[in-house]
Amino acid sequence: MEWVVKDTGQTEAPTLFGKDLDNTVVPGFYTLHAWIYKPNPTGLFEPWNPTVKCP
């Protein structure tokens, strides 16, 4: 699951579920990931999951 919010030049990052959205993954946007169907050993809200492989 991923939430995306356009970066409009605000001074603070938007928050969701008590977590700040990140603006380093997708330029021009704030994002928050939630690994809800595949466990992520680095954390539920981490942007990358080391156990997921692309073919």
PyMOL Python script that loads the backbone (N, CA, C, O; Angstrom):
from pymol import cmd

cmd.read_pdbstr("""\
ATOM      1  N   MET A   1       0.858  -1.146   0.000  1.00  0.00           N
ATOM      2  CA  MET A   1       0.000   0.000   0.000  1.00  0.00           C
ATOM      3  C   MET A   1       0.914   1.220   0.000  1.00  0.00           C
ATOM      4  O   MET A   1       1.955   1.226   0.656  1.00  0.00           O
ATOM      5  N   GLU A   2       0.520   2.244  -0.735  1.00  0.00           N
ATOM      6  CA  GLU A   2       1.325   3.467  -0.764  1.00  0.00           C
ATOM      7  C   GLU A   2       0.404   4.678  -0.819  1.00  0.00           C
ATOM      8  O   GLU A   2      -0.577   4.698  -1.562  1.00  0.00           O
ATOM      9  N   TRP A   3       0.737   5.677  -0.026  1.00  0.00           N
ATOM     10  CA  TRP A   3       0.039   6.955  -0.067  1.00  0.00           C
ATOM     11  C   TRP A   3       0.981   7.978  -0.671  1.00  0.00           C
ATOM     12  O   TRP A   3       2.174   7.979  -0.367  1.00  0.00           O
ATOM     13  N   VAL A   4       0.458   8.848  -1.525  1.00  0.00           N
ATOM     14  CA  VAL A   4       1.278   9.844  -2.219  1.00  0.00           C
ATOM     15  C   VAL A   4       0.606  11.208  -2.073  1.00  0.00           C
ATOM     16  O   VAL A   4      -0.599  11.345  -2.289  1.00  0.00           O
ATOM     17  N   VAL A   5       1.403  12.218  -1.701  1.00  0.00           N
ATOM     18  CA  VAL A   5       0.928  13.592  -1.554  1.00  0.00           C
ATOM     19  C   VAL A   5       1.896  14.496  -2.312  1.00  0.00           C
ATOM     20  O   VAL A   5       3.109  14.390  -2.130  1.00  0.00           O
ATOM     21  N   LYS A   6       1.380  15.374  -3.151  1.00  0.00           N
ATOM     22  CA  LYS A   6       2.230  16.296  -3.910  1.00  0.00           C
ATOM     23  C   LYS A   6       2.947  17.250  -2.956  1.00  0.00           C
ATOM     24  O   LYS A   6       2.345  17.773  -2.018  1.00  0.00           O
ATOM     25  N   ASP A   7       4.228  17.469  -3.205  1.00  0.00           N
ATOM     26  CA  ASP A   7       5.021  18.425  -2.439  1.00  0.00           C
ATOM     27  C   ASP A   7       4.710  19.819  -2.963  1.00  0.00           C
ATOM     28  O   ASP A   7       5.084  20.164  -4.084  1.00  0.00           O
ATOM     29  N   THR A   8       4.030  20.618  -2.156  1.00  0.00           N
ATOM     30  CA  THR A   8       3.647  21.963  -2.571  1.00  0.00           C
ATOM     31  C   THR A   8       4.532  23.028  -1.921  1.00  0.00           C
ATOM     32  O   THR A   8       4.185  24.209  -1.905  1.00  0.00           O
ATOM     33  N   GLY A   9       5.673  22.600  -1.388  1.00  0.00           N
ATOM     34  CA  GLY A   9       6.596  23.536  -0.756  1.00  0.00           C
ATOM     35  C   GLY A   9       6.285  23.790   0.712  1.00  0.00           C
ATOM     36  O   GLY A   9       6.787  24.749   1.299  1.00  0.00           O
ATOM     37  N   GLN A  10       5.465  22.942   1.301  1.00  0.00           N
ATOM     38  CA  GLN A  10       5.129  23.114   2.709  1.00  0.00           C
ATOM     39  C   GLN A  10       6.390  23.000   3.569  1.00  0.00           C
ATOM     40  O   GLN A  10       7.370  22.370   3.171  1.00  0.00           O
ATOM     41  N   THR A  11       6.351  23.613   4.743  1.00  0.00           N
ATOM     42  CA  THR A  11       7.537  23.618   5.606  1.00  0.00           C
ATOM     43  C   THR A  11       7.679  22.334   6.409  1.00  0.00           C
ATOM     44  O   THR A  11       8.781  22.006   6.848  1.00  0.00           O
ATOM     45  N   GLU A  12       6.594  21.607   6.609  1.00  0.00           N
ATOM     46  CA  GLU A  12       6.651  20.348   7.349  1.00  0.00           C
ATOM     47  C   GLU A  12       6.079  19.218   6.504  1.00  0.00           C
ATOM     48  O   GLU A  12       5.180  19.425   5.690  1.00  0.00           O
ATOM     49  N   ALA A  13       6.612  18.033   6.712  1.00  0.00           N
ATOM     50  CA  ALA A  13       6.119  16.857   5.990  1.00  0.00           C
ATOM     51  C   ALA A  13       4.719  16.509   6.466  1.00  0.00           C
ATOM     52  O   ALA A  13       4.429  16.622   7.657  1.00  0.00           O
ATOM     53  N   PRO A  14       3.840  16.085   5.557  1.00  0.00           N
ATOM     54  CA  PRO A  14       2.535  15.595   5.986  1.00  0.00           C
ATOM     55  C   PRO A  14       2.707  14.331   6.830  1.00  0.00           C
ATOM     56  O   PRO A  14       3.711  13.631   6.706  1.00  0.00           O
ATOM     57  N   THR A  15       1.746  14.049   7.669  1.00  0.00           N
ATOM     58  CA  THR A  15       1.809  12.847   8.501  1.00  0.00           C
ATOM     59  C   THR A  15       0.559  11.998   8.282  1.00  0.00           C
ATOM     60  O   THR A  15      -0.514  12.498   7.945  1.00  0.00           O
ATOM     61  N   LEU A  16       0.740  10.707   8.486  1.00  0.00           N
ATOM     62  CA  LEU A  16      -0.354   9.752   8.386  1.00  0.00           C
ATOM     63  C   LEU A  16      -0.042   8.616   9.351  1.00  0.00           C
ATOM     64  O   LEU A  16       1.076   8.102   9.353  1.00  0.00           O
ATOM     65  N   PHE A  17      -0.998   8.220  10.159  1.00  0.00           N
ATOM     66  CA  PHE A  17      -0.797   7.174  11.167  1.00  0.00           C
ATOM     67  C   PHE A  17       0.342   7.514  12.127  1.00  0.00           C
ATOM     68  O   PHE A  17       0.994   6.615  12.658  1.00  0.00           O
ATOM     69  N   GLY A  18       0.582   8.800  12.351  1.00  0.00           N
ATOM     70  CA  GLY A  18       1.657   9.229  13.242  1.00  0.00           C
ATOM     71  C   GLY A  18       3.039   9.163  12.622  1.00  0.00           C
ATOM     72  O   GLY A  18       4.037   9.357  13.315  1.00  0.00           O
ATOM     73  N   LYS A  19       3.114   8.890  11.323  1.00  0.00           N
ATOM     74  CA  LYS A  19       4.395   8.795  10.612  1.00  0.00           C
ATOM     75  C   LYS A  19       4.518   9.957   9.632  1.00  0.00           C
ATOM     76  O   LYS A  19       3.553  10.310   8.954  1.00  0.00           O
ATOM     77  N   ASP A  20       5.714  10.552   9.560  1.00  0.00           N
ATOM     78  CA  ASP A  20       5.969  11.576   8.552  1.00  0.00           C
ATOM     79  C   ASP A  20       6.116  10.915   7.190  1.00  0.00           C
ATOM     80  O   ASP A  20       6.776   9.883   7.068  1.00  0.00           O
ATOM     81  N   LEU A  21       5.513  11.495   6.177  1.00  0.00           N
ATOM     82  CA  LEU A  21       5.708  11.005   4.822  1.00  0.00           C
ATOM     83  C   LEU A  21       7.102  11.405   4.364  1.00  0.00           C
ATOM     84  O   LEU A  21       7.643  12.411   4.824  1.00  0.00           O
ATOM     85  N   ASP A  22       7.682  10.630   3.467  1.00  0.00           N
ATOM     86  CA  ASP A  22       9.062  10.792   3.010  1.00  0.00           C
ATOM     87  C   ASP A  22       9.078  11.441   1.626  1.00  0.00           C
ATOM     88  O   ASP A  22       8.293  11.061   0.756  1.00  0.00           O
ATOM     89  N   ASN A  23       9.963  12.413   1.417  1.00  0.00           N
ATOM     90  CA  ASN A  23      10.054  13.040   0.089  1.00  0.00           C
ATOM     91  C   ASN A  23      11.360  12.732  -0.617  1.00  0.00           C
ATOM     92  O   ASN A  23      11.795  13.504  -1.471  1.00  0.00           O
ATOM     93  N   THR A  24      11.999  11.610  -0.274  1.00  0.00           N
ATOM     94  CA  THR A  24      13.271  11.257  -0.912  1.00  0.00           C
ATOM     95  C   THR A  24      13.136  10.128  -1.933  1.00  0.00           C
ATOM     96  O   THR A  24      14.064   9.891  -2.707  1.00  0.00           O
ATOM     97  N   VAL A  25      12.016   9.436  -1.952  1.00  0.00           N
ATOM     98  CA  VAL A  25      11.848   8.284  -2.839  1.00  0.00           C
ATOM     99  C   VAL A  25      11.342   8.709  -4.215  1.00  0.00           C
ATOM    100  O   VAL A  25      11.860   8.247  -5.231  1.00  0.00           O
ATOM    101  N   VAL A  26      10.340   9.579  -4.261  1.00  0.00           N
ATOM    102  CA  VAL A  26       9.755  10.047  -5.521  1.00  0.00           C
ATOM    103  C   VAL A  26       9.870  11.576  -5.542  1.00  0.00           C
ATOM    104  O   VAL A  26       9.165  12.246  -4.787  1.00  0.00           O
ATOM    105  N   PRO A  27      10.740  12.143  -6.386  1.00  0.00           N
ATOM    106  CA  PRO A  27      10.908  13.599  -6.420  1.00  0.00           C
ATOM    107  C   PRO A  27       9.585  14.328  -6.675  1.00  0.00           C
ATOM    108  O   PRO A  27       8.817  13.953  -7.562  1.00  0.00           O
ATOM    109  N   GLY A  28       9.334  15.376  -5.882  1.00  0.00           N
ATOM    110  CA  GLY A  28       8.134  16.184  -6.049  1.00  0.00           C
ATOM    111  C   GLY A  28       6.924  15.678  -5.285  1.00  0.00           C
ATOM    112  O   GLY A  28       5.853  16.282  -5.347  1.00  0.00           O
ATOM    113  N   PHE A  29       7.084  14.574  -4.561  1.00  0.00           N
ATOM    114  CA  PHE A  29       5.966  13.987  -3.828  1.00  0.00           C
ATOM    115  C   PHE A  29       6.435  13.472  -2.470  1.00  0.00           C
ATOM    116  O   PHE A  29       7.599  13.110  -2.296  1.00  0.00           O
ATOM    117  N   TYR A  30       5.526  13.444  -1.530  1.00  0.00           N
ATOM    118  CA  TYR A  30       5.740  12.767  -0.253  1.00  0.00           C
ATOM    119  C   TYR A  30       5.050  11.414  -0.340  1.00  0.00           C
ATOM    120  O   TYR A  30       3.946  11.311  -0.876  1.00  0.00           O
ATOM    121  N   THR A  31       5.691  10.383   0.180  1.00  0.00           N
ATOM    122  CA  THR A  31       5.117   9.039   0.122  1.00  0.00           C
ATOM    123  C   THR A  31       5.203   8.345   1.477  1.00  0.00           C
ATOM    124  O   THR A  31       6.059   8.654   2.306  1.00  0.00           O
ATOM    125  N   LEU A  32       4.304   7.413   1.670  1.00  0.00           N
ATOM    126  CA  LEU A  32       4.356   6.530   2.826  1.00  0.00           C
ATOM    127  C   LEU A  32       3.943   5.145   2.350  1.00  0.00           C
ATOM    128  O   LEU A  32       2.873   4.972   1.766  1.00  0.00           O
ATOM    129  N   HIS A  33       4.788   4.172   2.601  1.00  0.00           N
ATOM    130  CA  HIS A  33       4.506   2.784   2.230  1.00  0.00           C
ATOM    131  C   HIS A  33       4.044   2.015   3.453  1.00  0.00           C
ATOM    132  O   HIS A  33       4.442   2.323   4.577  1.00  0.00           O
ATOM    133  N   ALA A  34       3.211   1.023   3.234  1.00  0.00           N
ATOM    134  CA  ALA A  34       2.824   0.089   4.292  1.00  0.00           C
ATOM    135  C   ALA A  34       2.838  -1.308   3.685  1.00  0.00           C
ATOM    136  O   ALA A  34       2.110  -1.590   2.733  1.00  0.00           O
ATOM    137  N   TRP A  35       3.663  -2.169   4.237  1.00  0.00           N
ATOM    138  CA  TRP A  35       3.771  -3.554   3.770  1.00  0.00           C
ATOM    139  C   TRP A  35       2.722  -4.370   4.507  1.00  0.00           C
ATOM    140  O   TRP A  35       2.976  -4.888   5.594  1.00  0.00           O
ATOM    141  N   ILE A  36       1.525  -4.483   3.900  1.00  0.00           N
ATOM    142  CA  ILE A  36       0.419  -5.134   4.605  1.00  0.00           C
ATOM    143  C   ILE A  36       0.169  -6.575   4.156  1.00  0.00           C
ATOM    144  O   ILE A  36      -0.484  -7.334   4.872  1.00  0.00           O
ATOM    145  N   TYR A  37       0.676  -6.963   2.988  1.00  0.00           N
ATOM    146  CA  TYR A  37       0.462  -8.343   2.515  1.00  0.00           C
ATOM    147  C   TYR A  37       1.739  -9.172   2.534  1.00  0.00           C
ATOM    148  O   TYR A  37       1.675 -10.401   2.499  1.00  0.00           O
ATOM    149  N   LYS A  38       2.889  -8.524   2.587  1.00  0.00           N
ATOM    150  CA  LYS A  38       4.175  -9.219   2.620  1.00  0.00           C
ATOM    151  C   LYS A  38       4.958  -8.652   3.804  1.00  0.00           C
ATOM    152  O   LYS A  38       5.257  -7.458   3.815  1.00  0.00           O
ATOM    153  N   PRO A  39       5.296  -9.465   4.790  1.00  0.00           N
ATOM    154  CA  PRO A  39       6.041  -8.944   5.935  1.00  0.00           C
ATOM    155  C   PRO A  39       7.366  -8.300   5.510  1.00  0.00           C
ATOM    156  O   PRO A  39       8.063  -8.813   4.635  1.00  0.00           O
ATOM    157  N   ASN A  40       7.695  -7.192   6.131  1.00  0.00           N
ATOM    158  CA  ASN A  40       8.954  -6.504   5.861  1.00  0.00           C
ATOM    159  C   ASN A  40       9.805  -6.564   7.123  1.00  0.00           C
ATOM    160  O   ASN A  40       9.425  -5.994   8.147  1.00  0.00           O
ATOM    161  N   PRO A  41      10.956  -7.246   7.070  1.00  0.00           N
ATOM    162  CA  PRO A  41      11.778  -7.379   8.269  1.00  0.00           C
ATOM    163  C   PRO A  41      12.354  -6.055   8.763  1.00  0.00           C
ATOM    164  O   PRO A  41      12.778  -5.962   9.915  1.00  0.00           O
ATOM    165  N   THR A  42      12.375  -5.025   7.904  1.00  0.00           N
ATOM    166  CA  THR A  42      12.914  -3.731   8.331  1.00  0.00           C
ATOM    167  C   THR A  42      11.832  -2.805   8.890  1.00  0.00           C
ATOM    168  O   THR A  42      12.151  -1.740   9.420  1.00  0.00           O
ATOM    169  N   GLY A  43      10.568  -3.191   8.780  1.00  0.00           N
ATOM    170  CA  GLY A  43       9.496  -2.403   9.380  1.00  0.00           C
ATOM    171  C   GLY A  43       8.295  -2.227   8.472  1.00  0.00           C
ATOM    172  O   GLY A  43       8.424  -2.211   7.248  1.00  0.00           O
ATOM    173  N   LEU A  44       7.141  -2.096   9.072  1.00  0.00           N
ATOM    174  CA  LEU A  44       5.879  -1.978   8.350  1.00  0.00           C
ATOM    175  C   LEU A  44       5.859  -0.789   7.399  1.00  0.00           C
ATOM    176  O   LEU A  44       5.347  -0.906   6.285  1.00  0.00           O
ATOM    177  N   PHE A  45       6.410   0.366   7.818  1.00  0.00           N
ATOM    178  CA  PHE A  45       6.329   1.585   7.020  1.00  0.00           C
ATOM    179  C   PHE A  45       7.619   1.919   6.268  1.00  0.00           C
ATOM    180  O   PHE A  45       7.772   3.049   5.803  1.00  0.00           O
ATOM    181  N   GLU A  46       8.534   0.987   6.139  1.00  0.00           N
ATOM    182  CA  GLU A  46       9.779   1.243   5.405  1.00  0.00           C
ATOM    183  C   GLU A  46       9.507   1.265   3.896  1.00  0.00           C
ATOM    184  O   GLU A  46       8.676   0.496   3.413  1.00  0.00           O
ATOM    185  N   PRO A  47      10.203   2.148   3.134  1.00  0.00           N
ATOM    186  CA  PRO A  47       9.921   2.253   1.700  1.00  0.00           C
ATOM    187  C   PRO A  47      10.359   1.046   0.881  1.00  0.00           C
ATOM    188  O   PRO A  47       9.783   0.793  -0.178  1.00  0.00           O
ATOM    189  N   TRP A  48      11.351   0.300   1.329  1.00  0.00           N
ATOM    190  CA  TRP A  48      11.850  -0.849   0.562  1.00  0.00           C
ATOM    191  C   TRP A  48      11.790  -2.103   1.411  1.00  0.00           C
ATOM    192  O   TRP A  48      11.977  -2.054   2.627  1.00  0.00           O
ATOM    193  N   ASN A  49      11.528  -3.227   0.759  1.00  0.00           N
ATOM    194  CA  ASN A  49      11.464  -4.513   1.442  1.00  0.00           C
ATOM    195  C   ASN A  49      12.556  -5.410   0.846  1.00  0.00           C
ATOM    196  O   ASN A  49      12.478  -5.784  -0.324  1.00  0.00           O
ATOM    197  N   PRO A  50      13.577  -5.757   1.650  1.00  0.00           N
ATOM    198  CA  PRO A  50      14.683  -6.550   1.118  1.00  0.00           C
ATOM    199  C   PRO A  50      14.308  -7.971   0.722  1.00  0.00           C
ATOM    200  O   PRO A  50      15.093  -8.640   0.050  1.00  0.00           O
ATOM    201  N   THR A  51      13.133  -8.451   1.117  1.00  0.00           N
ATOM    202  CA  THR A  51      12.733  -9.815   0.760  1.00  0.00           C
ATOM    203  C   THR A  51      11.941  -9.883  -0.543  1.00  0.00           C
ATOM    204  O   THR A  51      11.629 -10.976  -1.015  1.00  0.00           O
ATOM    205  N   VAL A  52      11.612  -8.737  -1.129  1.00  0.00           N
ATOM    206  CA  VAL A  52      10.860  -8.705  -2.379  1.00  0.00           C
ATOM    207  C   VAL A  52      11.842  -8.631  -3.546  1.00  0.00           C
ATOM    208  O   VAL A  52      12.719  -7.767  -3.581  1.00  0.00           O
ATOM    209  N   LYS A  53      11.686  -9.525  -4.475  1.00  0.00           N
ATOM    210  CA  LYS A  53      12.558  -9.579  -5.662  1.00  0.00           C
ATOM    211  C   LYS A  53      11.717  -9.399  -6.918  1.00  0.00           C
ATOM    212  O   LYS A  53      10.629  -9.963  -7.026  1.00  0.00           O
ATOM    213  N   CYS A  54      12.212  -8.626  -7.852  1.00  0.00           N
ATOM    214  CA  CYS A  54      11.553  -8.472  -9.151  1.00  0.00           C
ATOM    215  C   CYS A  54      12.127  -9.506 -10.108  1.00  0.00           C
ATOM    216  O   CYS A  54      13.327  -9.780 -10.084  1.00  0.00           O
ATOM    217  N   PRO A  55      11.278 -10.077 -10.943  1.00  0.00           N
ATOM    218  CA  PRO A  55      11.798 -11.106 -11.863  1.00  0.00           C
ATOM    219  C   PRO A  55      12.787 -10.543 -12.868  1.00  0.00           C
ATOM    220  O   PRO A  55      13.308 -11.283 -13.703  1.00  0.00           O
TER     221      PRO A  55
END
""", "prot")
cmd.dss("prot")
cmd.show_as("cartoon", "prot")
cmd.util.cbc("prot")
cmd.orient("prot")
